[in-house]
């Protein structure tokens, strides 16, 4: 059952104001190392959510809340939406993987409200500069916290393989089931400032019309209606795609040697469809509607991902084929069934064959499409 009031600190000794509901746009200060340490259990968790070593450098600094993390998505077990009490995302603070074997997933960090305190704005006497050695001016507390966190980042298995532990792997344990039909979550999306009411309504309307195609009659009509409505509401054609590579055939490959800093244009949906199989995969990497909405737009390459932690096993995976990351291109939860408007903003991975290098000196053309809600 979804209860928005569980977002407020329930601990009577919580230092935060009673009923504190951080909203998108609010300013907060990350607490000192000693204060954070006092909230953690023996495993380095608060309400089963780990505070990770990569987060230490932000201690004592002020950031704006980019989204309430009152809900999120379960990408490991694929159970759909999950309710997460007392948590937010700050700015675009992402894990750099420095304490987790150099993982390049760049996951958006979760911040429990117990680790934060409300402030009026970016100015003021912040309690530290974010350096773990000086966090909140308490070097000893920062060292103790760093030691505690490092002891829980992973364990070496008998076969010599490291099995890591992080927020992404603990997300299922730190959350509760959230049914897609519980409309209170969508009200919370709007109330928290995560999305404007108009965007929430249009997303839900499009999702409803899309699923009418499952009715035993009128399939062609519903497909037509969805396409017309999507063009009218989003200003783009239907982003749902169908891979064209025949079953059993190998999907095509293209290596263009893209580098960080290169400007690329994402190919058209039709061009990408010609490179994917029926599962919408090219050499194991899947593309979906959250990504095809970016087709035709230009972005800067920010990373070539070679290794990430497997969210199911905790073991490091090495990629055999290049995975390209583009600036600001993330999942916005506009089409993902059972997890609409998820604020997790997972980074999208692209095959080089889906991208076209732009050599005419033309810069990326403004913010990513669909950016009306951040």
Helices and strands as residue ranges (DSSP letters): G 4-7, E 27-30, H 33-39, E 45-46, E 49-50, G 53-58, E 62-68, E 71-74, E 80-83, E 87-90, E 111-112, G 113-115, E 116-118, G 135-137, H 139-150, E 154-156, E 162-164, H 167-170, E 176-177, H 184-191, H 197-211, G 212-214, H 219-234, E 263-266, H 269-273, E 281-282, E 285-286, H 289-292, E 298-309, E 316-326, G 352-354, E 355-357, G 371-373
